[in-house]
């Protein structure tokens, strides 16, 4: 088996699934985006664990149809990261959510705008042999799957 490397990550493909390690200090979103572009992944599933010391979480406000962002600067465990890969305007995008454990054993959760890995970021990416397209639904204000495309 051969390892592949990129900007802030190392990976290995096993049985059609990529095992991805994001480096200490690297941007989670920049590293994963670099990975999916290099591997030409246009649809897939992401799961993972690890730790972060900076994160920007988002929460969608349905009344304003805008995301509200909040930054956190503290050491936290990624208890769970899940998400998907799809296409928006022919560009692969990540849609990530995380549950983050704090040192007092409480948790934060939300849509991940970005995070800085601290020590370990361990992820599984399962590519799908298809194109999954999202299109902006102006009534809701979000990019949603469009299977007619």
KOLZA-604426 format. One line per 10 residues: number of its first residue (from 1); their letters; for each residue x, y, z of N, C-alpha, C, O, CB. Coordinates in steps of 0.1 Angstrom, whole numbers, plus 5000, padded with zeros to 4 digits. Glycine has a CB too. Layout:
NUM> A> X,Y,Z,X,Y,Z,X,Y,Z,X,Y,Z,X,Y,Z  ...
REM end
This chain:
1> XXXXXXXXXX> 5008,4988,5000,5000,5000,5000,5009,5012,5000,5019,5013,5006,4990,5000,5012  5004,5022,4993,5012,5034,4991,5005,5046,4998,4993,5048,4996,5014,5037,4976  5013,5054,5005,5007,5066,5012,5007,5077,5001,5016,5078,4993,5015,5070,5024  4998,5086,5002,4998,5098,4994,4998,5110,5003,4993,5109,5015,4985,5098,4985  5004,5121,4999,5006,5133,5007,5001,5145,5000,5000,5146,4988,5021,5134,5011  4997,5155,5008,4993,5168,5003,4995,5179,5013,5003,5177,5022,4978,5167,4999  4988,5190,5011,4990,5201,5019,4983,5199,5033,4971,5201,5035,4983,5214,5012  4991,5195,5043,4986,5193,5056,4980,5179,5059,4974,5178,5069,4977,5203,5059  4982,5170,5050,4976,5157,5052,4984,5145,5046,4993,5148,5037,4962,5156,5045  4982,5133,5051,4987,5121,5046,4975,5111,5045,4966,5111,5054,4999,5115,5054
11> XXXXXXXXXX> 4975,5103,5035,4963,5093,5034,4968,5080,5028,4979,5079,5022,4952,5099,5025  4959,5070,5030,4961,5057,5024,4948,5052,5020,4938,5054,5027,4969,5047,5034  4947,5046,5008,4934,5040,5003,4934,5025,5006,4943,5018,5003,4932,5042,4988  4923,5021,5013,4922,5007,5016,4907,5003,5013,4898,5008,5018,4925,5004,5032  4906,4993,5004,4892,4987,5000,4883,4999,4996,4871,4998,5000,4887,4980,5012  4888,5008,4989,4879,5019,4984,4876,5030,4993,4869,5039,4990,4866,5013,4980  4882,5029,5005,4880,5040,5015,4894,5046,5018,4904,5039,5019,4874,5034,5028  4894,5060,5020,4906,5066,5023,4907,5068,5038,4897,5072,5044,4907,5080,5016  4919,5065,5044,4922,5069,5058,4930,5081,5057,4941,5081,5051,4929,5057,5065  4925,5092,5063,4932,5105,5061,4937,5110,5075,4929,5110,5085,4922,5115,5055
21> XXXXXXXXXX> 4949,5114,5076,4955,5120,5088,4958,5135,5084,4965,5138,5075,4967,5113,5093  4951,5144,5092,4954,5158,5090,4964,5162,5101,4963,5159,5113,4941,5167,5092  4975,5169,5096,4986,5172,5105,4983,5182,5116,4974,5190,5115,4997,5178,5096  4991,5181,5126,4991,5190,5138,4993,5205,5133,5002,5208,5125,5001,5187,5148  4984,5214,5136,4984,5228,5132,4978,5231,5119,4977,5243,5116,4999,5232,5132  4974,5221,5112,4968,5223,5098,4953,5227,5100,4946,5223,5109,4969,5211,5090  4948,5235,5090,4934,5238,5088,4927,5225,5084,4931,5219,5074,4932,5250,5078  4917,5221,5091,4909,5210,5087,4903,5211,5073,4904,5202,5065,4898,5207,5098  4896,5222,5071,4889,5224,5058,4899,5226,5047,4897,5220,5036,4880,5237,5059  4910,5234,5048,4919,5235,5038,4926,5222,5034,4927,5218,5022,4930,5245,5041
31> XXXXXXXXXX> 4929,5214,5044,4936,5201,5042,4926,5191,5035,4930,5185,5025,4941,5195,5055  4914,5190,5040,4904,5181,5034,4900,5186,5020,4899,5177,5011,4891,5180,5042  4899,5199,5017,4896,5204,5004,4908,5200,4995,4905,5196,4983,4894,5219,5004  4920,5202,4999,4932,5199,4991,4931,5184,4987,4934,5180,4976,4945,5202,4998  4928,5175,4997,4927,5161,4995,4916,5157,4985,4919,5150,4975,4924,5154,5008  4904,5163,4986,4893,5159,4977,4895,5164,4963,4891,5157,4953,4879,5164,4982  4902,5175,4962,4905,5180,4948,4916,5172,4942,4915,5168,4930,4910,5195,4949  4926,5168,4950,4937,5160,4944,4932,5146,4940,4936,5141,4929,4948,5158,4955  4922,5140,4948,4917,5127,4945,4905,5128,4936,4899,5117,4932,4914,5120,4957  4901,5140,4932,4889,5142,4923,4876,5135,4928,4869,5129,4921,4892,5136,4909
41> XXXXXXXXXX> 4874,5137,4941,4862,5132,4948,4851,5142,4947,4852,5153,4952,4865,5128,4963  4840,5138,4940,4829,5147,4939,4816,5144,4947,4807,5151,4947,4825,5148,4924  4817,5132,4953,4806,5128,4962,4812,5118,4972,4820,5109,4969,4794,5121,4954  4807,5119,4985,4812,5109,4994,4808,5113,5008,4801,5122,5011,4827,5109,4994  4812,5104,5018,4809,5105,5032,4822,5107,5040,4832,5101,5036,4801,5093,5037  4821,5115,5051,4833,5117,5059,4829,5114,5074,4818,5118,5078,4838,5132,5057  4838,5107,5081,4836,5106,5095,4850,5107,5101,4860,5105,5095,4830,5092,5099  4851,5111,5114,4864,5112,5120,4863,5116,5135,4853,5120,5141,4872,5121,5113  4876,5116,5140,4878,5120,5154,4891,5128,5155,4898,5128,5145,4878,5108,5164  4895,5133,5166,4908,5140,5168,4907,5151,5178,4899,5149,5188,4912,5146,5154
51> XXXXXXXXXX> 4914,5161,5176,4915,5172,5186,4917,5185,5178,4924,5186,5168,4925,5170,5196  4912,5196,5184,4913,5210,5178,4916,5219,5189,4913,5217,5201,4901,5214,5170  4923,5231,5186,4924,5241,5196,4919,5255,5191,4919,5265,5198,4939,5243,5199  4914,5255,5179,4906,5266,5173,4895,5261,5164,4898,5251,5157,4916,5276,5166  4884,5266,5165,4873,5262,5156,4863,5273,5154,4861,5281,5164,4866,5249,5162  4857,5274,5143,4846,5283,5140,4834,5275,5136,4834,5267,5126,4850,5294,5128  4824,5275,5145,4812,5268,5143,4801,5278,5138,4802,5290,5140,4807,5261,5156  4792,5272,5130,4781,5280,5124,4768,5274,5128,4767,5262,5130,4782,5281,5109  4758,5283,5129,4744,5278,5132,4735,5286,5122,4736,5298,5122,4740,5281,5147  4727,5279,5115,4718,5285,5105,4706,5291,5112,4698,5284,5118,4715,5275,5094
61> XXXXXXXXXX> 4704,5304,5110,4692,5311,5115,4681,5311,5104,4683,5318,5094,4695,5325,5120  4670,5303,5105,4661,5302,5095,4653,5315,5092,4647,5317,5082,4651,5291,5098  4653,5324,5102,4645,5337,5101,4653,5346,5092,4647,5353,5083,4643,5343,5114  4666,5347,5094,4674,5356,5085,4680,5349,5073,4685,5356,5064,4685,5362,5094  4679,5336,5073,4685,5328,5062,4701,5330,5061,4706,5330,5051,4679,5331,5049  4706,5333,5073,4721,5335,5074,4727,5326,5085,4720,5322,5094,4724,5350,5077  4740,5323,5083,4747,5316,5093,4752,5326,5104,4756,5337,5100,4759,5308,5087  4752,5322,5116,4758,5329,5127,4770,5322,5131,4770,5310,5135,4748,5331,5139  4782,5328,5130,4795,5322,5133,4799,5325,5147,4797,5336,5152,4805,5326,5123  4806,5315,5153,4812,5318,5166,4825,5310,5167,4826,5299,5164,4802,5313,5177
71> XXXXXXXXXX> 4836,5318,5172,4849,5312,5173,4851,5307,5187,4846,5313,5197,4860,5323,5169  4859,5296,5188,4863,5291,5201,4878,5288,5200,4883,5282,5190,4855,5277,5204  4885,5292,5210,4899,5291,5211,4902,5283,5224,4905,5289,5235,4907,5305,5211  4902,5270,5223,4904,5262,5235,4907,5248,5230,4902,5244,5219,4893,5262,5245  4914,5240,5238,4916,5226,5234,4903,5218,5236,4897,5218,5246,4928,5220,5243  4899,5211,5225,4887,5203,5225,4890,5190,5217,4897,5189,5208,4875,5210,5219  4883,5179,5222,4883,5167,5215,4872,5167,5204,4861,5171,5206,4881,5155,5224  4875,5162,5192,4865,5159,5182,4859,5146,5186,4864,5135,5182,4871,5159,5167  4848,5146,5193,4841,5134,5197,4835,5127,5184,4834,5115,5184,4830,5137,5207  4830,5136,5175,4825,5130,5162,4825,5142,5152,4821,5153,5155,4811,5125,5164
81> XXXXXXXXXX> 4830,5138,5140,4829,5147,5129,4822,5139,5118,4827,5128,5115,4843,5153,5124  4812,5144,5112,4805,5137,5101,4802,5147,5090,4800,5159,5093,4793,5129,5106  4801,5142,5078,4798,5152,5067,4798,5145,5054,4798,5133,5053,4808,5163,5067  4797,5153,5044,4796,5148,5030,4803,5157,5021,4807,5168,5024,4781,5147,5026  4805,5152,5009,4811,5159,4998,4801,5159,4987,4795,5149,4983,4825,5152,4993  4799,5171,4981,4790,5172,4969,4796,5183,4960,4806,5189,4963,4776,5175,4974  4788,5186,4950,4792,5197,4940,4782,5209,4942,4770,5207,4942,4792,5192,4926  4788,5220,4942,4780,5233,4941,4787,5241,4930,4799,5244,4931,4780,5241,4955  4779,5244,4920,4784,5251,4908,4797,5244,4903,4807,5251,4900,4787,5266,4912  4796,5231,4902,4807,5222,4896,4820,5222,4905,4830,5217,4900,4810,5227,4883
91> XXXXXXXXXX> 4819,5227,4917,4831,5227,4926,4828,5217,4938,4818,5219,4944,4835,5241,4931  4837,5208,4941,4835,5199,4952,4835,5208,4965,4844,5216,4967,4846,5188,4953  4826,5205,4974,4825,5212,4987,4823,5202,4998,4818,5191,4996,4814,5223,4987  4828,5206,5009,4826,5199,5022,4814,5204,5029,4812,5216,5030,4839,5199,5030  4807,5195,5035,4796,5199,5045,4799,5191,5057,4796,5179,5058,4781,5197,5039  4804,5198,5068,4809,5191,5080,4802,5196,5092,4799,5208,5094,4824,5194,5081  4799,5187,5101,4793,5189,5114,4802,5182,5124,4807,5172,5121,4778,5185,5115  4803,5188,5136,4811,5182,5147,4805,5183,5160,4797,5193,5163,4825,5188,5147  4808,5174,5169,4805,5175,5183,4819,5175,5189,4827,5166,5187,4796,5162,5188  4821,5186,5197,4834,5188,5203,4833,5188,5218,4824,5194,5224,4840,5202,5199
101> XXXXXXXXXX> 4842,5180,5225,4842,5178,5239,4852,5188,5246,4863,5189,5242,4845,5164,5243  4847,5195,5256,4855,5205,5263,4861,5198,5275,4858,5187,5279,4846,5217,5268  4871,5205,5281,4878,5199,5293,4869,5197,5305,4872,5189,5314,4889,5208,5297  4857,5204,5306,4848,5202,5317,4837,5191,5313,4827,5190,5321,4841,5215,5321  4839,5184,5302,4831,5173,5298,4817,5178,5293,4808,5170,5291,4829,5163,5309  4816,5191,5289,4804,5195,5282,4808,5195,5267,4820,5192,5264,4800,5210,5286  4798,5197,5259,4801,5195,5244,4795,5207,5237,4785,5214,5241,4794,5183,5239  4801,5210,5226,4797,5220,5216,4794,5212,5203,4800,5202,5201,4807,5232,5213  4784,5217,5196,4781,5211,5183,4777,5221,5173,4771,5232,5176,4770,5200,5185  4779,5218,5160,4775,5227,5150,4781,5224,5136,4789,5215,5135,4777,5241,5153
111> XXXXXXXXXX> 4778,5232,5127,4784,5232,5113,4798,5238,5114,4800,5248,5121,4775,5240,5103  4808,5231,5109,4822,5235,5110,4825,5244,5098,4825,5239,5086,4831,5223,5110  4828,5256,5101,4834,5265,5090,4849,5262,5088,4853,5261,5077,4832,5280,5094  4856,5261,5099,4870,5256,5099,4874,5253,5113,4868,5257,5123,4879,5267,5092  4885,5246,5114,4891,5242,5126,4906,5240,5124,4911,5236,5114,4884,5229,5132  4914,5242,5135,4928,5240,5135,4931,5227,5143,4928,5226,5155,4936,5252,5140  4936,5217,5136,4939,5205,5143,4950,5207,5153,4960,5213,5150,4943,5194,5132  4948,5201,5165,4959,5201,5175,4962,5187,5179,4954,5180,5186,4954,5209,5187  4973,5182,5174,4979,5169,5176,4974,5159,5166,4982,5153,5159,4976,5164,5190  4961,5156,5166,4956,5145,5158,4943,5148,5151,4934,5154,5157,4954,5132,5166
121> XXXXXXXXXX> 4942,5144,5138,4929,5145,5131,4929,5132,5122,4936,5131,5113,4929,5158,5122  4920,5123,5126,4919,5110,5119,4905,5108,5113,4895,5108,5120,4922,5099,5130  4905,5106,5100,4892,5106,5093,4892,5095,5083,4902,5090,5078,4891,5120,5086  4879,5091,5080,4877,5081,5069,4868,5088,5059,4858,5094,5062,4870,5068,5075  4872,5087,5047,4865,5093,5036,4861,5082,5026,4870,5075,5020,4873,5105,5028  4848,5081,5024,4843,5070,5015,4838,5077,5002,4827,5083,5003,4832,5062,5022  4845,5077,4991,4840,5083,4979,4829,5074,4973,4828,5062,4974,4852,5084,4969  4820,5081,4966,4809,5075,4959,4812,5077,4944,4816,5088,4940,4795,5081,4963  4809,5067,4936,4811,5068,4922,4799,5074,4915,4792,5068,4907,4813,5053,4916  4797,5087,4918,4786,5094,4912,4789,5109,4914,4799,5113,4920,4772,5091,4919
131> XXXXXXXXXX> 4780,5117,4909,4780,5132,4911,4768,5135,4920,4757,5132,4916,4781,5140,4898  4770,5142,4931,4759,5147,4939,4759,5162,4938,4769,5168,4943,4759,5141,4954  4748,5168,4933,4748,5182,4931,4739,5189,4941,4728,5184,4944,4744,5186,4917  4744,5200,4947,4735,5208,4955,4733,5222,4948,4741,5227,4941,4742,5211,4969  4720,5226,4950,4716,5239,4944,4710,5248,4955,4703,5242,4963,4706,5237,4932  4712,5261,4954,4707,5270,4964,4692,5270,4963,4686,5273,4953,4713,5284,4962  4685,5267,4974,4671,5269,4975,4668,5282,4982,4671,5284,4994,4664,5257,4984  4664,5292,4974,4662,5306,4978,4651,5307,4989,4652,5316,4997,4659,5315,4967  4641,5299,4989,4631,5299,4999,4637,5295,5013,4633,5302,5023,4619,5290,4996  4645,5286,5013,4651,5281,5026,4664,5288,5029,4667,5292,5041,4654,5266,5025
141> XXXXXXXXX> 4672,5291,5019,4685,5298,5020,4697,5289,5021,4708,5293,5025,4684,5306,5032  4695,5276,5018,4706,5266,5019,4708,5259,5005,4699,5258,4997,4703,5256,5030  4720,5254,5003,4723,5245,4992,4717,5231,4996,4721,5226,5006,4738,5244,4989  4708,5226,4987,4702,5213,4990,4704,5204,4978,4707,5208,4967,4687,5215,4992  4704,5191,4981,4706,5181,4970,4695,5183,4959,4684,5186,4962,4704,5167,4976  4700,5182,4947,4691,5184,4935,4694,5172,4926,4704,5171,4919,4694,5197,4928  4685,5161,4927,4688,5149,4920,4683,5150,4905,4685,5141,4898,4681,5138,4927  4677,5161,4902,4673,5163,4888,4685,5168,4879,4684,5167,4867,4662,5174,4887  4695,5173,4886,4707,5178,4879,4715,5166,4874,4726,5168,4868,4715,5187,4888
REM end
